[in-house]
């Protein structure tokens, strides 16, 4: 099963020293596969072919729009395209969806606009380019030299400085560049892993609630959930990808150790959620088309409890990720 990757240890720190270009040339052993089986392109008038990009340095980003690890990389990908495009860099996004709603072109196009992505994005709905390129995680980066040969592959976040240094070397610029604050975030304070609510993955729902497939009615227990677990209130239908609220009212209570909580959710019809963090005053968050919504955007890396309540049926929750 594909995975999402957050901060990873750099595995080629030696390449950041002087003499990077000979190291990259020595590594260049495989020519990149073609872009195959794509379902269309966004931000470009015609489909891109790697053969037509010979002479350029190409950075390919495999991503999906509801993934917070992917979203955090967009600012520096935009910056690199603007800064180095005239020198010969081409950034390309290959959108390979995790959830069913991410297959839909209007949803992807809306996300591209919302994230202000300014480089071409191809839709890889059938994972054909993903498989041909040997990708296993979101996001994944593949850097090609001017001859279309792979010189660097990285998974997840934590590689921005290394990638920019390599790009500059391949472009014939000085590889010496200071890290940009925020490009490689320190996520060491995050102690709760990604939570999926659908049946395709194991679920950390409070076992006292007897989590089950199909429809079930739940009541919040008197005791709060343990860290990394959640509880339900109301009637919910557990489908393959999501939990769907079926009752006129219901809620989700989650305990996590991090500073931020991002919920992948949608609602038909659109609805407003009441969100209460650590027993504080509630605030409202609007949920409509399925996407990633930040429910908690703090800076305190500690254990927090959030309660999300909906007053109408139709809310679908897919996953929760943390930062």
C-alpha positions in Angstrom: 0.0 0.0 0.0 1.4 3.4 -0.8 2.4 5.6 2.1 2.8 9.2 3.0 6.2 10.3 4.3 7.1 13.1 6.5 10.5 14.2 7.7 13.2 11.7 6.7 16.9 11.6 7.5 19.0 12.8 4.5 20.8 9.8 3.1 23.2 11.7 0.9 24.5 14.5 3.0 27.9 14.1 1.6 26.6 15.2 -1.8 26.0 18.6 -0.3 29.7 19.3 -0.1 31.9 20.6 -2.9 32.2 18.3 -6.0 28.4 17.6 -6.1 28.2 17.6 -9.9 30.7 14.7 -10.4 28.8 12.8 -7.8 25.5 13.3 -9.6 27.0 12.3 -12.9 28.4 9.1 -11.4 24.9 8.2 -10.1 23.2 8.8 -13.4 22.6 5.3 -14.5 19.0 5.1 -15.5 17.0 6.9 -18.1 13.6 8.0 -16.9 10.5 6.2 -18.1 7.9 8.1 -20.2 4.8 9.7 -18.8 2.3 6.9 -19.6 -1.5 6.5 -19.1 -2.1 10.0 -17.9 -5.7 11.3 -17.8 -4.9 14.8 -18.9 -2.8 17.9 -17.9 -3.4 21.1 -15.9 -1.4 24.3 -16.3 -0.2 23.5 -19.8 -1.8 23.7 -23.2 -0.4 20.4 -24.5 0.7 17.1 -22.9 4.3 17.1 -21.9 6.8 14.5 -23.2 10.1 13.9 -21.6 11.8 13.7 -25.0 10.8 17.3 -25.7 12.4 18.4 -22.4 15.9 17.2 -23.2 18.3 20.0 -22.5 16.4 20.9 -19.4 16.9 19.8 -15.8 13.6 18.2 -14.8 12.2 17.7 -11.2 9.2 15.4 -11.1 7.0 15.6 -8.0 4.6 12.7 -7.3 1.9 14.0 -5.1 -1.8 14.0 -4.2 -3.8 17.0 -3.1 -5.2 15.9 0.2 -1.7 15.0 1.6 -0.3 17.6 4.0 3.2 16.3 3.3 2.7 17.1 -0.3 1.1 20.5 0.3 4.0 21.7 2.4 6.4 21.2 -0.5 4.4 23.4 -3.0 5.9 26.8 -1.9 9.5 25.8 -2.6 8.6 24.0 -5.8 6.9 27.2 -7.0 9.9 29.2 -5.9 12.4 27.0 -7.7 10.4 27.1 -11.0 10.3 30.9 -10.8 13.9 31.3 -9.7 15.6 28.6 -11.9 13.2 28.3 -14.9 15.1 30.7 -17.0 18.3 28.8 -16.3 16.7 25.5 -17.6 14.7 24.0 -14.7 11.3 22.4 -15.3 9.2 21.3 -12.3 6.4 18.8 -13.2 3.8 17.5 -10.8 2.3 14.1 -11.3 -0.9 13.8 -9.3 -1.5 10.2 -8.3 -4.6 10.0 -6.2 -5.0 8.2 -2.8 -8.8 8.6 -2.4 -11.6 8.2 -5.0 -12.5 11.9 -5.0 -9.0 12.8 -6.0 -9.5 11.1 -9.4 -12.0 13.9 -10.4 -10.4 16.5 -12.7 -12.6 19.4 -11.3 -11.4 18.5 -7.8 -7.7 18.4 -8.8 -8.0 21.6 -10.8 -9.6 23.4 -7.9 -6.8 22.2 -5.6 -4.1 23.3 -8.1 -5.8 26.8 -8.1 -6.2 26.9 -4.3 -2.5 25.9 -3.8 -1.4 28.5 -6.5 0.6 25.8 -8.3 2.4 27.4 -11.2 3.9 24.4 -13.0 2.3 21.7 -15.1 0.4 18.9 -13.4 -0.4 15.5 -15.0 -3.2 13.3 -13.7 -2.0 9.7 -13.1 -5.4 8.2 -12.0 -4.4 4.6 -12.9 -1.0 4.7 -11.2 0.7 3.8 -14.5 3.4 6.4 -14.4 3.7 5.9 -10.7 4.4 2.2 -11.2 6.7 2.7 -14.3 8.8 5.1 -12.2 8.9 2.8 -9.1 7.2 5.2 -6.8 6.1 4.0 -3.3 5.2 7.1 -1.3 3.7 10.6 -1.4 5.4 12.9 -2.0 8.3 11.5 -4.1 10.8 13.5 -6.1 12.8 12.4 -9.1 15.5 14.7 -10.5 16.6 14.3 -14.1 19.7 15.8 -15.7 19.6 17.5 -19.1 19.9 14.1 -20.9 16.8 12.7 -19.2 18.7 10.5 -16.8 17.8 10.0 -13.2 20.3 11.5 -10.8 18.4 11.7 -7.5 15.3 10.1 -5.9 13.9 11.1 -2.6 10.7 10.2 -0.6 8.8 12.5 1.7 9.8 15.8 3.2 13.1 16.9 4.6 15.0 17.0 1.3 14.5 20.5 0.0 18.0 21.8 0.7 19.5 18.7 -0.8 17.3 18.9 -3.9 18.0 22.6 -4.4 21.7 22.1 -4.1 21.5 19.3 -6.7 19.4 21.4 -9.1 21.8 24.3 -8.9 24.7 22.0 -9.7 23.0 20.5 -12.7 22.2 24.0 -14.0 25.8 24.9 -13.8 25.2 27.3 -10.9 27.2 27.4 -7.6 25.7 24.5 -5.6 26.4 26.5 -2.4 23.0 27.8 -1.1 21.7 28.4 2.4 18.7 26.4 3.5 15.5 28.4 3.3 13.7 28.5 6.7 10.5 26.4 6.6 11.5 24.3 3.6 12.6 21.4 5.7 10.2 21.6 8.8 11.2 20.1 12.1 8.4 17.5 12.8 10.2 15.8 15.6 7.5 16.9 18.0 4.8 15.0 16.2 4.1 11.8 18.1 0.8 10.6 16.5 0.9 8.9 13.1 -1.7 9.3 10.4 -5.2 8.0 11.2 -7.5 6.4 8.6 -11.2 6.1 9.3 -12.2 3.7 6.4 -12.1 0.0 6.3 -9.1 -0.2 3.9 -6.7 0.4 6.9 -6.6 -0.7 10.5 -8.5 1.9 12.7 -7.5 3.2 16.1 -11.1 3.7 17.2 -11.6 3.2 21.0 -12.0 -0.6 21.3 -14.7 -0.1 23.9 -16.9 1.1 21.1 -16.5 -2.1 19.2 -15.5 -0.6 15.8 -17.2 -2.4 12.9 -17.8 -2.4 9.2 -21.1 -1.1 8.0 -23.5 1.0 10.0 -23.2 1.4 13.8 -24.5 3.7 16.5 -22.1 5.0 19.1 -22.1 7.2 22.2 -19.0 9.1 23.5 -17.7 7.1 26.5 -17.3 8.9 29.8 -13.5 8.6 29.6 -11.7 10.5 26.8 -9.8 8.5 24.1 -6.1 7.6 24.6 -3.5 9.4 22.6 -3.6 8.3 19.0 -7.2 7.0 19.3 -10.6 8.4 18.5 -14.3 8.0 19.6 -17.6 8.5 17.8 -21.0 9.8 18.7 -24.0 9.2 16.6 -24.7 6.8 13.7 -21.9 6.3 11.3 -21.4 4.1 8.2 -17.9 2.7 7.8 -17.2 2.4 4.1 -13.9 1.4 2.4 -12.4 4.9 2.4 -14.4 6.8 4.9 -16.7 7.1 7.9 -20.0 8.7 6.9 -22.3 10.3 9.4 -25.9 9.0 8.9 -27.7 10.5 11.9 -29.0 14.0 12.3 -26.2 14.9 14.6 -22.9 13.3 15.6 -19.4 13.8 16.5 -15.8 12.6 16.6 -13.4 13.0 19.5 -9.7 12.6 18.9 -6.6 12.7 21.1 -3.3 13.4 19.5 0.3 14.6 20.3 1.3 17.3 17.9 0.8 21.0 17.2 -1.5 20.8 14.2 -4.4 18.6 13.1 -5.4 18.3 9.4 -8.6 16.4 8.6 -9.4 15.0 5.1 -13.2 15.4 5.0 -16.1 16.3 2.8 -19.9 16.9 3.2 -22.9 16.5 1.0 -24.6 18.9 1.3 -21.9 21.3 2.6 -22.1 21.7 6.4 -20.5 23.6 9.2 -18.6 21.8 11.9 -18.2 22.9 15.5 -14.6 22.3 16.6 -13.6 22.5 20.2 -9.9 22.1 21.2 -8.8 21.1 24.8 -12.2 22.1 26.1 -12.0 25.7 24.8 -14.6 27.8 23.1 -16.0 26.1 19.9 -15.4 27.6 16.5 -17.1 26.8 13.2 -15.4 25.2 10.1 -17.1 24.9 6.8 -16.8 21.5 5.0 -17.9 21.0 1.4 -16.0 19.3 -1.4 -13.7 16.6 0.0 -10.2 18.0 0.7 -7.8 18.6 3.5 -8.9 21.1 6.1 -6.7 22.3 9.0 -8.7 22.0 12.3 -5.9 22.8 14.7 -3.1 25.2 13.7 -1.1 25.6 16.8 2.6 25.7 17.8 2.4 23.8 21.1 3.7 20.3 20.6 1.7 18.5 23.3 -1.1 16.1 23.7 -4.4 17.8 22.7 -8.0 16.7 22.5 -10.3 17.9 19.8 -14.1 17.3 19.5 -15.8 17.8 16.1 -19.6 18.0 16.0 -22.0 18.1 13.0 -25.7 18.9 13.3 -26.7 17.2 10.0 -25.9 13.9 8.2 -23.6 13.7 5.2 -20.2 14.3 6.7 -17.5 12.0 5.4 -14.1 11.7 7.2 -11.3 10.0 5.4 -8.1 10.6 7.4 -6.3 12.8 9.9 -2.7 13.9 9.7 -0.6 15.9 12.1 2.1 18.6 12.1 
